[in-house]
Amino acid sequence: MVTIAYIQALCCMIDAQYHNLFNGKKDIQEHMKLLEKEERHDDIKNIYEGLFLFAMMWSFGAGLTDERNAFSGYCKSVARVKFPDEQGVMCYDYFFDPIKGTWVHWNEKVLNYNTEYEGLFNNIVVPTADTTRQKYILALHVQNRRGVLYVGAAGTGKTTIINDYFSSLDKDYTLSASISFNSYTDSKTLQRVLESKVEKRAGNKVGPPPGKVLIYFMDDLNMPYLDKYGTQSPIALMRQIIDYQIIYDRDDLAEKKFLQDCMFTACMNPKSGSFNVNSRLQRHLSLFATSIPSKEILQTIYHQILKIHFQ
């Protein structure tokens, strides 16, 4: 089942990227029309292959840790459009630009640090190549309504990535809600929280306001305890909702509701909790491994904060 998840993640990002070629930003649409008009078929093939390779990097290669260098070397070796020859830089550090027709480093898309931020100091997020990359990949998944699961040890920024993405959402179209799991979280508790975030629609349908999408974020997904049958009831409920969009009335099981226009994101620490997430749920989520930020990223973050707040 987990292998299916890789294929679904691949197709999700391919569909989203190809859709954006012809229905996304105006400059990209015009560029594609120009290539077709001038019959530059090789350039078009290079774009398709570049976007496919990017999707493969962030589906089959997104969950790798120790094998990342080997996978990066393979991707670079099979790419029709060659990656820049930079020592120690992996394929993950680049995205394919359809207008330039080349691989471009994520640093070129990093926004400036918001110096007007007046919130809590521990909520500061300094844009880096990694946060920019993850927000883009998350946006592709939200576009196709596919969930994501971030896996990594404490301090790798899993929750920060999700919350940073939520802060950039257009509230006119997309809503978000965060739920923290613990060892005592059961399906009844989860259902009560889920239903508190939606409103009644026509008939037996519930969901966010019409025209909007609600993204649930499940923090510490693997924390709920295993029952005597080896299952986790809140995770089984999530799987049921994703598969059938159905939740049952706890007082009358003959009654059911259809939860519409909702999707799930989650994160977990594999070194804590029950050490288990049912594969029937995992197949619905694209897996992304997170690691401790590199020395260069940490220097960028703290240099920006210290320069602005202590100058």
C-alpha positions as a Markdown table, in Angstrom:
| # | Residue | x | y | z |
|---|---|---|---|---|
| 1 | Met | 0.0 | 0.0 | 0.0 |
| 2 | Val | 2.9 | 2.4 | 0.8 |
| 3 | Thr | 4.3 | 1.8 | -2.7 |
| 4 | Ile | 0.9 | 3.0 | -4.1 |
| 5 | Ala | 1.4 | 6.2 | -2.1 |
| 6 | Tyr | 4.6 | 6.9 | -4.0 |
| 7 | Ile | 2.8 | 6.5 | -7.3 |
| 8 | Gln | -0.1 | 8.7 | -6.2 |
| 9 | Ala | 2.3 | 11.4 | -5.0 |
| 10 | Leu | 4.1 | 11.3 | -8.3 |
| 11 | Cys | 0.9 | 11.6 | -10.3 |
| 12 | Cys | -0.4 | 14.4 | -7.9 |
| 13 | Met | 2.7 | 16.6 | -8.6 |
| 14 | Ile | 2.7 | 15.8 | -12.3 |
| 15 | Asp | -0.9 | 16.8 | -12.7 |
| 16 | Ala | -0.6 | 20.0 | -10.7 |
| 17 | Gln | 2.6 | 21.1 | -12.5 |
| 18 | Tyr | 1.2 | 20.3 | -16.0 |
| 19 | His | -2.1 | 22.1 | -15.1 |
| 20 | Asn | -0.1 | 25.2 | -14.1 |
| 21 | Leu | 1.7 | 25.2 | -17.4 |
| 22 | Phe | -1.5 | 26.0 | -19.2 |
| 23 | Asn | -3.7 | 27.4 | -16.5 |
| 24 | Gly | -1.3 | 29.0 | -14.1 |
| 25 | Lys | 0.7 | 32.2 | -14.4 |
| 26 | Lys | 0.1 | 34.2 | -17.5 |
| 27 | Asp | 3.8 | 34.4 | -18.5 |
| 28 | Ile | 4.1 | 30.6 | -18.4 |
| 29 | Gln | 1.0 | 30.2 | -20.5 |
| 30 | Glu | 2.3 | 32.6 | -23.1 |
| 31 | His | 5.6 | 30.9 | -23.2 |
| 32 | Met | 4.1 | 27.5 | -23.8 |
| 33 | Lys | 1.9 | 28.9 | -26.6 |
| 34 | Leu | 4.9 | 30.5 | -28.2 |
| 35 | Leu | 6.8 | 27.2 | -28.1 |
| 36 | Glu | 3.9 | 25.4 | -29.8 |
| 37 | Lys | 3.5 | 28.2 | -32.3 |
| 38 | Glu | 7.2 | 28.0 | -33.3 |
| 39 | Glu | 7.1 | 24.2 | -33.2 |
| 40 | Arg | 10.0 | 24.0 | -30.8 |
| 41 | His | 9.1 | 20.4 | -29.8 |
| 42 | Asp | 12.5 | 19.6 | -28.2 |
| 43 | Asp | 12.1 | 22.5 | -25.8 |
| 44 | Ile | 8.6 | 21.3 | -24.9 |
| 45 | Lys | 9.9 | 17.8 | -24.3 |
| 46 | Asn | 12.6 | 19.2 | -22.0 |
| 47 | Ile | 9.9 | 21.0 | -20.0 |
| 48 | Tyr | 7.8 | 17.9 | -19.6 |
| 49 | Glu | 10.8 | 15.8 | -18.6 |
| 50 | Gly | 12.0 | 18.4 | -16.2 |
| 51 | Leu | 8.7 | 18.6 | -14.4 |
| 52 | Phe | 8.4 | 14.8 | -14.4 |
| 53 | Leu | 11.9 | 14.5 | -12.8 |
| 54 | Phe | 11.0 | 17.1 | -10.2 |
| 55 | Ala | 7.9 | 15.1 | -9.3 |
| 56 | Met | 9.9 | 11.9 | -9.1 |
| 57 | Met | 12.5 | 13.6 | -6.8 |
| 58 | Trp | 9.7 | 14.7 | -4.4 |
| 59 | Ser | 7.7 | 11.4 | -4.5 |
| 60 | Phe | 10.1 | 8.5 | -4.6 |
| 61 | Gly | 13.0 | 10.5 | -3.1 |
| 62 | Ala | 11.2 | 12.7 | -0.6 |
| 63 | Gly | 11.2 | 10.1 | 2.2 |
| 64 | Leu | 14.9 | 9.2 | 1.9 |
| 65 | Thr | 17.5 | 10.2 | 4.5 |
| 66 | Asp | 20.8 | 8.2 | 4.3 |
| 67 | Glu | 20.2 | 7.3 | 0.6 |
| 68 | Arg | 19.6 | 10.9 | -0.5 |
| 69 | Asn | 23.0 | 11.4 | -2.0 |
| 70 | Ala | 22.8 | 8.2 | -4.1 |
| 71 | Phe | 19.3 | 9.1 | -5.3 |
| 72 | Ser | 20.4 | 12.7 | -6.1 |
| 73 | Gly | 23.3 | 11.2 | -8.2 |
| 74 | Tyr | 20.9 | 9.0 | -10.1 |
| 75 | Cys | 18.5 | 11.9 | -10.9 |
| 76 | Lys | 21.4 | 14.0 | -12.1 |
| 77 | Ser | 22.7 | 11.2 | -14.3 |
| 78 | Val | 19.4 | 10.6 | -16.1 |
| 79 | Ala | 18.3 | 14.2 | -16.5 |
| 80 | Arg | 17.9 | 15.4 | -20.2 |
| 81 | Val | 18.5 | 19.0 | -19.0 |
| 82 | Lys | 21.7 | 18.8 | -16.9 |
| 83 | Phe | 21.8 | 20.2 | -13.4 |
| 84 | Pro | 24.3 | 23.0 | -12.6 |
| 85 | Asp | 27.7 | 21.5 | -11.8 |
| 86 | Glu | 28.1 | 22.6 | -8.2 |
| 87 | Gln | 30.1 | 20.6 | -5.6 |
| 88 | Gly | 28.1 | 19.2 | -2.7 |
| 89 | Val | 24.7 | 20.5 | -4.0 |
| 90 | Met | 22.0 | 17.8 | -4.5 |
| 91 | Cys | 19.1 | 17.7 | -7.0 |
| 92 | Tyr | 16.7 | 18.6 | -4.2 |
| 93 | Asp | 18.2 | 22.1 | -4.1 |
| 94 | Tyr | 16.8 | 22.9 | -7.6 |
| 95 | Phe | 13.4 | 23.4 | -9.3 |
| 96 | Phe | 12.8 | 23.3 | -13.0 |
| 97 | Asp | 11.9 | 26.7 | -14.5 |
| 98 | Pro | 9.8 | 26.1 | -17.7 |
| 99 | Ile | 10.5 | 29.6 | -19.0 |
| 100 | Lys | 14.3 | 29.4 | -18.7 |
| 101 | Gly | 14.3 | 25.7 | -19.5 |
| 102 | Thr | 16.9 | 25.0 | -16.9 |
| 103 | Trp | 17.3 | 24.0 | -13.3 |
| 104 | Val | 17.3 | 26.9 | -10.9 |
| 105 | His | 18.4 | 27.0 | -7.3 |
| 106 | Trp | 15.7 | 27.5 | -4.7 |
| 107 | Asn | 17.6 | 30.5 | -3.3 |
| 108 | Glu | 16.3 | 32.5 | -6.2 |
| 109 | Lys | 12.7 | 32.2 | -5.0 |
| 110 | Val | 13.4 | 33.0 | -1.3 |
| 111 | Leu | 11.5 | 36.1 | -0.2 |
| 112 | Asn | 13.0 | 38.7 | 2.0 |
| 113 | Tyr | 12.6 | 38.4 | 5.8 |
| 114 | Asn | 9.5 | 40.4 | 7.1 |
| 115 | Thr | 11.1 | 43.1 | 9.2 |
| 116 | Glu | 7.6 | 44.4 | 10.2 |
| 117 | Tyr | 6.7 | 41.2 | 12.1 |
| 118 | Glu | 5.4 | 42.1 | 15.6 |
| 119 | Gly | 4.4 | 38.7 | 16.9 |
| 120 | Leu | 6.0 | 36.4 | 19.4 |
| 121 | Phe | 9.8 | 35.9 | 19.0 |
| 122 | Asn | 9.5 | 32.1 | 19.0 |
| 123 | Asn | 7.0 | 32.4 | 16.1 |
| 124 | Ile | 9.4 | 34.1 | 13.8 |
| 125 | Val | 9.9 | 32.3 | 10.5 |
| 126 | Val | 12.9 | 33.4 | 8.3 |
| 127 | Pro | 12.4 | 32.4 | 4.7 |
| 128 | Thr | 15.0 | 29.9 | 3.5 |
| 129 | Ala | 15.4 | 27.7 | 0.4 |
| 130 | Asp | 13.9 | 24.8 | 2.4 |
| 131 | Thr | 10.8 | 26.6 | 3.6 |
| 132 | Thr | 10.3 | 28.1 | 0.1 |
| 133 | Arg | 10.6 | 24.6 | -1.4 |
| 134 | Gln | 8.2 | 23.0 | 1.1 |
| 135 | Lys | 5.6 | 25.7 | 0.7 |
| 136 | Tyr | 5.6 | 25.1 | -3.1 |
| 137 | Ile | 5.3 | 21.3 | -2.7 |
| 138 | Leu | 2.5 | 21.7 | -0.2 |
| 139 | Ala | 0.7 | 24.1 | -2.6 |
| 140 | Leu | 0.9 | 21.4 | -5.3 |
| 141 | His | -0.7 | 18.9 | -3.0 |
| 142 | Val | -3.4 | 21.2 | -1.8 |
| 143 | Gln | -4.2 | 22.0 | -5.4 |
| 144 | Asn | -5.0 | 18.3 | -6.0 |
| 145 | Arg | -6.5 | 17.7 | -2.5 |
| 146 | Arg | -3.8 | 15.2 | -1.5 |
| 147 | Gly | -2.6 | 15.0 | 2.1 |
| 148 | Val | 1.0 | 15.1 | 3.2 |
| 149 | Leu | 2.9 | 13.6 | 6.1 |
| 150 | Tyr | 6.2 | 15.1 | 7.5 |
| 151 | Val | 8.4 | 12.7 | 9.4 |
| 152 | Gly | 11.4 | 13.7 | 11.4 |
| 153 | Ala | 13.0 | 13.9 | 14.8 |
| 154 | Ala | 12.2 | 16.8 | 17.2 |
| 155 | Gly | 13.7 | 20.1 | 16.0 |
| 156 | Thr | 13.5 | 19.4 | 12.3 |
| 157 | Gly | 10.8 | 22.0 | 11.7 |
| 158 | Lys | 7.9 | 19.8 | 10.8 |
| 159 | Thr | 5.2 | 21.9 | 12.5 |
| 160 | Thr | 6.9 | 25.1 | 11.5 |
| 161 | Ile | 6.7 | 24.2 | 7.8 |
| 162 | Ile | 2.9 | 23.5 | 8.0 |
| 163 | Asn | 2.2 | 26.6 | 10.1 |
| 164 | Asp | 4.3 | 28.8 | 7.8 |
| 165 | Tyr | 2.2 | 27.6 | 4.9 |
| 166 | Phe | -1.0 | 28.2 | 6.7 |
| 167 | Ser | 0.0 | 31.8 | 7.4 |
| 168 | Ser | 0.3 | 32.4 | 3.7 |
| 169 | Leu | -3.1 | 31.0 | 2.7 |
| 170 | Asp | -5.8 | 33.1 | 1.1 |
| 171 | Lys | -8.5 | 33.0 | 3.8 |
| 172 | Asp | -11.2 | 33.7 | 1.1 |
| 173 | Tyr | -10.6 | 30.2 | -0.4 |
| 174 | Thr | -8.7 | 28.1 | 2.1 |
| 175 | Leu | -9.2 | 27.6 | 5.9 |
| 176 | Ser | -7.0 | 25.6 | 8.3 |
| 177 | Ala | -7.3 | 23.9 | 11.7 |
| 178 | Ser | -4.6 | 22.3 | 13.9 |
| 179 | Ile | -5.2 | 19.4 | 16.2 |
| 180 | Ser | -2.5 | 18.0 | 18.5 |
| 181 | Phe | -2.6 | 14.2 | 19.1 |
| 182 | Asn | -1.5 | 12.6 | 22.4 |
| 183 | Ser | -1.6 | 9.1 | 23.8 |
| 184 | Tyr | -5.2 | 9.6 | 25.0 |
| 185 | Thr | -6.7 | 10.9 | 21.7 |
| 186 | Asp | -9.4 | 8.5 | 20.5 |
| 187 | Ser | -11.8 | 8.6 | 17.6 |
| 188 | Lys | -14.6 | 10.1 | 19.6 |
| 189 | Thr | -12.4 | 13.0 | 20.7 |
| 190 | Leu | -11.1 | 13.6 | 17.2 |
| 191 | Gln | -14.6 | 13.5 | 15.6 |
| 192 | Arg | -15.8 | 16.1 | 18.1 |
| 193 | Val | -13.0 | 18.4 | 17.1 |
| 194 | Leu | -13.4 | 17.8 | 13.4 |
| 195 | Glu | -17.1 | 18.6 | 13.5 |
| 196 | Ser | -16.5 | 21.7 | 15.5 |
| 197 | Lys | -14.6 | 23.2 | 12.6 |
| 198 | Val | -17.3 | 22.7 | 10.0 |
| 199 | Glu | -20.9 | 23.8 | 9.5 |
| 200 | Lys | -24.0 | 22.1 | 8.3 |
| 201 | Arg | -24.8 | 22.2 | 4.6 |
| 202 | Ala | -27.9 | 20.9 | 2.7 |
| 203 | Gly | -29.2 | 17.5 | 3.8 |
| 204 | Asn | -26.7 | 15.3 | 5.6 |
| 205 | Lys | -23.6 | 17.2 | 4.3 |
| 206 | Val | -21.2 | 19.2 | 6.4 |
| 207 | Gly | -18.1 | 21.2 | 5.5 |
| 208 | Pro | -16.4 | 24.6 | 5.4 |
| 209 | Pro | -18.4 | 27.5 | 4.0 |
| 210 | Pro | -19.2 | 27.0 | 0.3 |
| 211 | Gly | -16.4 | 27.7 | -2.1 |
| 212 | Lys | -13.7 | 27.1 | 0.6 |
| 213 | Val | -11.4 | 24.2 | 1.4 |
| 214 | Leu | -10.6 | 23.2 | 5.0 |
| 215 | Ile | -7.1 | 21.8 | 5.7 |
| 216 | Tyr | -6.8 | 19.8 | 9.0 |
| 217 | Phe | -3.3 | 19.6 | 10.5 |
| 218 | Met | -2.7 | 16.6 | 12.8 |
| 219 | Asp | 0.4 | 17.2 | 14.9 |
| 220 | Asp | 2.1 | 14.1 | 16.4 |
| 221 | Leu | 0.0 | 11.7 | 14.3 |
| 222 | Asn | 1.5 | 8.5 | 15.7 |
| 223 | Met | 0.9 | 9.4 | 19.4 |
| 224 | Pro | -2.4 | 7.6 | 20.0 |
| 225 | Tyr | -2.1 | 4.3 | 21.8 |
| 226 | Leu | -2.6 | 1.0 | 20.1 |
| 227 | Asp | -5.7 | -0.9 | 21.3 |
| 228 | Lys | -5.8 | -4.7 | 21.9 |
| 229 | Tyr | -6.5 | -5.2 | 18.1 |
| 230 | Gly | -3.3 | -3.3 | 17.1 |
| 231 | Thr | -5.2 | -0.3 | 15.7 |
| 232 | Gln | -5.4 | 3.4 | 16.5 |
| 233 | Ser | -9.0 | 4.6 | 16.5 |
| 234 | Pro | -8.4 | 8.2 | 15.5 |
| 235 | Ile | -6.2 | 7.1 | 12.6 |
| 236 | Ala | -8.9 | 4.6 | 11.5 |
| 237 | Leu | -11.4 | 7.5 | 11.5 |
| 238 | Met | -9.1 | 9.7 | 9.4 |
| 239 | Arg | -8.8 | 6.8 | 6.9 |
| 240 | Gln | -12.5 | 6.4 | 6.8 |
| 241 | Ile | -13.1 | 10.1 | 6.1 |
| 242 | Ile | -10.5 | 10.2 | 3.3 |
| 243 | Asp | -11.9 | 7.0 | 1.7 |
| 244 | Tyr | -15.6 | 7.7 | 2.0 |
| 245 | Gln | -16.1 | 11.2 | 3.4 |
| 246 | Ile | -18.4 | 9.6 | 6.0 |
| 247 | Ile | -18.7 | 10.2 | 9.7 |
| 248 | Tyr | -21.4 | 8.4 | 11.8 |
| 249 | Asp | -23.7 | 9.9 | 14.4 |
| 250 | Arg | -22.3 | 8.5 | 17.8 |
| 251 | Asp | -25.9 | 8.3 | 19.2 |
| 252 | Asp | -27.5 | 6.7 | 16.2 |
| 253 | Leu | -25.2 | 4.7 | 13.9 |
| 254 | Ala | -27.9 | 4.5 | 11.3 |
| 255 | Glu | -27.4 | 8.3 | 10.7 |
| 256 | Lys | -24.3 | 9.4 | 8.9 |
| 257 | Lys | -22.9 | 12.7 | 7.6 |
| 258 | Phe | -20.7 | 13.5 | 4.6 |
| 259 | Leu | -17.7 | 15.6 | 5.4 |
| 260 | Gln | -16.9 | 17.6 | 2.2 |
| 261 | Asp | -14.2 | 19.9 | 0.9 |
| 262 | Cys | -11.7 | 18.8 | 3.6 |
| 263 | Met | -8.2 | 17.4 | 3.5 |
| 264 | Phe | -5.5 | 16.3 | 6.0 |
| 265 | Thr | -1.9 | 17.2 | 6.6 |
| 266 | Ala | 0.2 | 15.7 | 9.4 |
| 267 | Cys | 3.5 | 15.3 | 11.0 |
| 268 | Met | 5.1 | 12.8 | 13.4 |
| 269 | Asn | 8.3 | 11.9 | 15.2 |
| 270 | Pro | 9.2 | 8.3 | 14.4 |
| 271 | Lys | 11.2 | 8.1 | 17.7 |
| 272 | Ser | 8.2 | 8.7 | 20.0 |
| 273 | Gly | 4.6 | 7.6 | 20.4 |
| 274 | Ser | 3.4 | 4.2 | 19.2 |
| 275 | Phe | 6.0 | 4.0 | 16.4 |
| 276 | Asn | 3.2 | 3.0 | 14.1 |
| 277 | Val | 0.9 | 4.5 | 11.5 |
| 278 | Asn | -1.5 | 2.2 | 9.7 |
| 279 | Ser | -0.4 | 1.7 | 6.0 |
| 280 | Arg | -4.1 | 2.1 | 4.9 |
| 281 | Leu | -3.8 | 5.7 | 6.0 |
| 282 | Gln | -0.2 | 6.2 | 4.8 |
| 283 | Arg | -1.2 | 5.4 | 1.2 |
| 284 | His | -3.3 | 8.6 | 1.2 |
| 285 | Leu | -0.4 | 10.8 | 2.3 |
| 286 | Ser | 2.7 | 11.9 | 0.5 |
| 287 | Leu | 5.7 | 11.2 | 2.8 |
| 288 | Phe | 8.4 | 13.9 | 3.3 |
| 289 | Ala | 11.4 | 13.3 | 5.6 |
| 290 | Thr | 12.8 | 16.3 | 7.5 |
| 291 | Ser | 16.2 | 16.6 | 8.9 |
| 292 | Ile | 18.2 | 19.0 | 11.1 |
| 293 | Pro | 18.9 | 22.3 | 9.3 |
| 294 | Ser | 22.3 | 22.6 | 7.8 |
| 295 | Lys | 24.9 | 25.0 | 9.1 |
| 296 | Glu | 24.4 | 27.3 | 6.2 |
| 297 | Ile | 20.6 | 27.5 | 6.8 |
| 298 | Leu | 21.0 | 28.1 | 10.5 |
| 299 | Gln | 23.5 | 30.9 | 9.8 |
| 300 | Thr | 21.0 | 32.5 | 7.4 |
| 301 | Ile | 18.2 | 32.4 | 9.9 |
| 302 | Tyr | 20.1 | 33.8 | 12.9 |
| 303 | His | 21.9 | 36.4 | 10.9 |
| 304 | Gln | 18.7 | 37.8 | 9.6 |
| 305 | Ile | 17.1 | 37.8 | 13.1 |
| 306 | Leu | 20.1 | 39.4 | 14.9 |
| 307 | Lys | 20.6 | 41.9 | 12.2 |
| 308 | Ile | 17.0 | 43.3 | 12.4 |
| 309 | His | 16.2 | 42.9 | 16.1 |
| 310 | Phe | 19.5 | 43.8 | 17.7 |
| 311 | Gln | 21.0 | 46.4 | 15.3 |
